[in-house]
Amino acid sequence: MKQFNNSITVSAPGKLMLLGEHAVVYGRPCIVTAVNQRMRVTVELIDQPVLELNAPDVQVTDYKKPMSNLGQGNIPTGAKFVEIAVKNFLNCHPERLAKDINLYSSASPQNDKFGVKITTSSEFSSQFGFGSSSAATVCIIYALSELTRQNLDNKQSLRSDDLKAIFDLSYKTVLDIQGKGSGFDVAAAVYGGTLYFVTDGKLIKPFKIDQLPIIIGYSGIKFDTVRLIDEVAKKAEKYPFIINNIYDQIAKLVKKAKKAILTTDFITLGELMNFNEGYLSTLGVEGKKLADMIYAARDAGAYGAKLSGAGIGDCMIAIAAEDKKQTVANAITQAGGQVIDVKVNAKGVRIEL
Ligand code: PMV
């Protein structure tokens, strides 16, 4: 039987880049894993034509915007991804929201008399660079598409077409705001698990693995991802013969790393991570603090260590034998990092009961 709810809570995981950053912006593959710290979003369809947002984690309280003005005027940073996600969903599916709200709302039968009330809360600090904005975007698009679905009977079984549609619209939202990015973070939020991912979602291949013996260290430094992408792009313009070669080498090592992960050959995986770090250092995105933490981890016996993400700040990762993990974690702490206890391979976007 068809049933209509006017409220839903969904959650999506954060992400951690394992290998392939920067090169993945330019048509090469990367490997990304979803982490078990999640963004939760409650979306309610309301019969007033406003977007209402409460996102206390990013200092947004009682934000209101007429639905007809979405995307216009000044938008506080913490509200941007949510507002543009709602706008993009409406532009794609105006009939769905209008039609379904009429079915349960006797107060306002007109099509232009509906709105959305959203509350977000995140389990992870937006500081770590786990991709809270992308996770929130994916939650909004998924929640709206579930709330306005024509056929709710099938809602337990999201087909791969549905997942790709959620990825595409969420990725468009991120690009509308940031202008750049491969979409790897959006893919992790949608699909979860560990993914072999090629630029723009040209290829998104989940691979079945268990936990990886990784240690994550947070540098305490925040640096702008888009600025780093731009800086690398400038180098590529001036030295295309060097930088394009580096991207190609990174693509090769990512392919090898995929095999190493699938065969649980963590020694090889560690060596490939070290190669990857060397290339990232050549691109100029390593940074002293991350380098200190990475070298400390290697000296303490890690198989390998590298930065994770755009570089300079956020996190580094190390891979080590189980009996070395604690020593490696201590070394990262001594180098000034904060070890973060998260599990990888978390579930993708889902409805929370
Ligand atoms: O800084 P992060 O965690 O958002 O990672 C950025 C990774 C890049 O490859 C530099 C950009 C991208 O969108 O792939």
Boltz pocket constraint, residues with backbone or C-beta under 6 A from the ligand:
constraints:
  - pocket:
      binder: B
      contacts: [[A, 17], [A, 20], [A, 21], [A, 22], [A, 23], [A, 24], [A, 25], [A, 129], [A, 180], [A, 181], [A, 182], [A, 183], [A, 184], [A, 185], [A, 225], [A, 229], [A, 308], [A, 309], [A, 310], [A, 311], [A, 314]]
      max_distance: 6.0
